[in-house]
Every structure is written in structure tokens, then in C-alpha cells.
């Protein structure tokens, strides 16, 4: 069983991007998440303990994360939680991993400028849009001069 979780935190390591021999893009990094609370008696914010998570992204999300996320930035991550026990050379511990489904900058702490990249349409949305555009294209008396359905999908 895997649980869906959403976290906010600070990217603690520079994202590491790689592509497997099969062509699968993977980007991973560590995320530090510290809970804060306001102490009325002291009239100041108090930091709680910091939890560390290993974040892993795949495919298009990995490619986008590799060029968009930097160490020290505040982000939000939604993904599948996995908790793994490990042991190595007499030492043991627990690694808390998130397989990210979505991530982005935390706009509570700053601003961001979004730009859609080539190939950034989710697979299901791309198929639906192509089918709808094809049906719309067939019903139009003035077809695209290039005959390219993708050219008709440009939202701007």
C-alpha cells in the first residue's frame, strides 16, 4: 500500500538528474520540512524538529524538475510515500521516500514565472486534445494550412 502525501519544505541538496540506459529520466533530491508554531508566551515563532525526505521524480516531471528546482528553494511536493528500513556495515536507519507526482515552488515565499515546455502535456491530456482537435478540424470548413493538428492546439 502506498499513501499519497503533500509536503512543503526547503530543497536541501542540489537535484541530481540522470537518464537510465533505457532512456528514463530521473531527478532526485532531499527535502527538509520543519514545522513551525507561534509561541504566544514568547511572542515569536518556534521551529520544531526537521524531517528529511528523499524525493524522486521520473519522466517529464524529472526533466522539468532538473532545470526548475535548486537547493535552498521552498517547494511543495505531492507523491507516494514509502518508508524503508536499511542496514549497512552495522549501521541501520529509516529512509522516508516520496515518489513525486507533482511539485512546484511555494508561492507563499516568493513568485515564479511558469513556462510550458515542449512535450509537457500529460499523456492522457495529449491524447484527448488530439482527438478533440481532430474532430473539430474535420468539422471546420477552413482546415489548417499545414494540415498539422498540433499547430491547431496552440492555446495562445
N, C-alpha and C positions, 0 to 999 in steps of 0.2 A: 504494500500500500504506500502511495506517496501523497503527501499533503501539499496543497497549494498555499504559499505564504507570500506576503508582501513585506518588504523591509525598506527602511530608509537608513542611509549611513554615508560614510566617507570612504572613498576608494583608498585602500591602504597600500596597494602596490601598483606599480606600472602594469597595465594589462599586457599579457603575454599572448601574442597571436601566432598561430601556426596553421598549416594546411597539411592534412594527412596525405599519404601516398594515393589514397582513393579520391582525393580532391575535397575532403570535408574540412571546412573552415571551423576552427575552434579558437575562442579567446577566453582567457581566464584571468581572474584577479581576486584579491582578498578585499572584503568589505568589513569595516569596523562600524558597529552600531551601538551607540551609547544612549541609554535612557536618561532623560533629564527631568527634574521636578523642581518646582518653586517652593523653597522653604520660607514660609511666612514669618517664622520667628527670626530668621536671619535676614529676611528680605533680599534673598539672592537665589540664583539658580544653582542647583547642586547636581553634579554629574554622578550617575550610578555606575555600575560595572559596564565594561565594554565587552560585547560579544563579537567574535570574529567568525566570518563565514567565507567559504570558498565558493566563488561564483564562476560558473562555466556557461558559456554561450556557444551555440552551434549555427552553422549555415549562414544565412543572410544577417541574422542578428549578430553573429560573431564578427562578420566583416564590418558592419556598421559600428559596433562597439569598439573595435580596434582603432578606428580613426576618430571616434567621438568622445571616448572616456579616458580621462587622465587621472593620475594619482593626486589625491587631495580634493577631488571634486565630490560634491554631495549629489547622490543619486537615489532613485527608487528602483527596486527590483521586485518583480513578481516571478515566481517559479516553483518548481517542485523541490520539496525538502527531502534530503537524505542525510541520515546520521550514520556514520561509520566508525567503528572501533578499529584501532590499528595498534600494531606492536612491531618494534624494530630495535634490534640489538639491546634487548632487555628493557626498553622504554615502551610505554603504551600511552594511548590517549584517544581522544574522540575528535573526529573531523565532522563539522557540520557543513554540508554542501547544498548549494542551490543550483539547480539546472534552470537557468533563466528562460522564461517565455517572453518577457518584455522588460525593458529598462529604459530609463531616461533621467535627465537632470532634475533635481529637486528645485522647483521654481520658487519655493519659499525663501531660498537663499540667494537667488540671482536670476538672471534672464538667459534665454537661449534663443538661437535662431535655427529653425528646423529647415532642412532642405531634403527633398525626396531624391534618393539616389537611383541610378539605373538598376533595374531588377529588384526594387524594394517593395513591389506589390506582393502581398502574401499570396501563396499558391492558389488557394481556393478563390480569393477575390479576383485574381488574374483570369482564371477560367470563367468565372461568372461574368466579368466585364467583357471579355472577348465574345462570349455567347450573346450577351445583350447587344453589344455593338454590332455584331454580325447581323442579328435580326433587325436592328434599327437601320443598318446600312442597306439591307435588301429592300426595306420599305421606302427608302429615300429616292426621289427622282434624280437628285444630283449626287452621284457617288463621288468618293474621294478620288482626286485626280491621280493619285499614286496607286489606288487600289489597296493601300495598306491600312488594315483595320486598326493597328496600333496607333497610327497617326490620328485617327478619329477619336482616340481615348484621351488625348491630352486635356487635362482639366483646366488649364489656364489659357 
